[in-house]
Amino acid sequence: MAGFLTHAIDQEREQKAWELWTALYPSMNIGTLSFIKFEDFKKRLFNPQQKYSQKSKSDILAEMTALAEANRGR
């Protein structure tokens, strides 16, 4: 049963990606946007690049503590 649900979700994602790509296609066709093949579009859409921080754990904790203090009492 779970396999059917996963397949249905994958199919829905594929359909939504196709709808978005076809909506952008006229702009790609006239040169307003750079043309990208649908398969490449899907790869970019479903595999977004992750951004990593070079901050240390203590720097992140200090920022979060300052943020929590600034929002305390709101």
Number of C-alpha atoms within 10 A of each C-alpha: 5 7 8 9 10 11 11 12 12 12 12 12 14 14 12 12 18 16 12 12 17 13 11 15 19 13 13 15 11 10 10 11 12 10 15 13 9 14 11 9 16 16 10 11 11 11 9 8 8 6 6 6 7 8 9 9 8 9 11 13 12 12 11 12 12 12 11 11 10 10 9 8 6 4
